[in-house]
Amino acid sequence: MTVKEIFEGFREFCDTQTRTQVMLASEDEDEELVFQRLTLAESVSKEFGDDAVRAFANDEELDLVKYEAGYKPADNELCYLPVDDSELVKKVVNSIIECASNFNAVELFKEKDEVIDTLRFYVVIVKGHSSSGSMRHALFLRTFSQKNELTRSGWKGIMQSGDFYNKVTKKIFMFDEESDCLVWRNHVFIKNVTQFERIFQYFEALQKTAKQTIASVSIHLPIRNLNDFKQACLGNPLMLSKLAQIAKKPYLASVTMNDIKRTIKDFALQIEVTPDDELVFDPSPSKRWLILKLLGDDYLGSTMTKLKYASNSKIQV
């Protein structure tokens, strides 16, 4: 079954939804996920389910593109990732499924401060029937944090009592109508790449390997101000994602400094090269991305690697 057929199966499933459940995910002292369930009124439960399904089940024709760290999908694209392709994703999804299969045994959410402090995401579990009549479920994940609690959000909530408005002190949690990703038939369909990476902690995982990647790249393509370059990448999830994408490029081992300098000249890039053939990293906002984009072969043409690409997707053809 193709990914497109799997996604079309989800759209058919949406018309059969019969029940919706919601769990909040926080972290314990060992940074392991802990799930707690919400008890919802029937009308609220239905609204959660309708909102989650609506976020993905529209009539728009979407191109399905396999997720890669650093890739920015176009408006008409939806990234996907087989669950088994990522240990990070697989671990979280299996934990959700395990709790969802025995939902009533999951601890109730009781608004404890230590739980609110470590909220990470929530999951909407929508159950329904497949075309064959068997029971299936779809999981919708959305980032969630302590700031989703009104009194911690930075907003001042007030409520009328008689002739006066008083500050809201009771805990009120804010949910919106969006979902960041959908788990269906052992695939994750990703609507918001940045939030997907946050939910599954790709940022933390990328940080662990970033230093090794930078060291590997800088061996044959020296970078002046290497520590500044390293710190800029380590502190920026988008730069880390781009670095992870660069690390997978097979051409890096064969690219020479002459290739680099030719590309800088042909595209009039504002990247300084020292007499010792070192790329100079400039941390200013307008230039900090230039070396990463250069190493990522973002400059279509391409005078550096001679490869031909499909525009936008950067898929080699």
Secondary structure as UniProt FT lines:
FT   HELIX           3..13
FT   HELIX           14..16
FT   STRAND          19..27
FT   TURN            29..30
FT   STRAND          33..37
FT   HELIX           42..54
FT   TURN            55..56
FT   STRAND          63..66
FT   TURN            69..70
FT   TURN            75..76
FT   STRAND          77..82
FT   HELIX           83..85
FT   HELIX           87..100
FT   TURN            101..102
FT   HELIX           103..105
FT   HELIX           113..116
FT   TURN            117..118
FT   STRAND          119..129
FT   TURN            131..132
FT   STRAND          135..143
FT   HELIX           146..148
FT   HELIX           150..152
FT   STRAND          158..161
FT   TURN            162..163
FT   STRAND          164..167
FT   STRAND          181..184
FT   TURN            185..186
FT   STRAND          187..190
FT   HELIX           193..199
FT   TURN            200..201
FT   HELIX           202..220
FT   STRAND          223..224
FT   HELIX           226..234
FT   HELIX           237..247
FT   HELIX           250..253
FT   HELIX           257..266
FT   TURN            267..268
FT   TURN            275..276
FT   STRAND          279..280
FT   TURN            285..289
FT   HELIX           290..295
FT   TURN            296..297
FT   TURN            303..305
FT   STRAND          309..310
FT   TURN            311..314
FT   STRAND          315..316
//
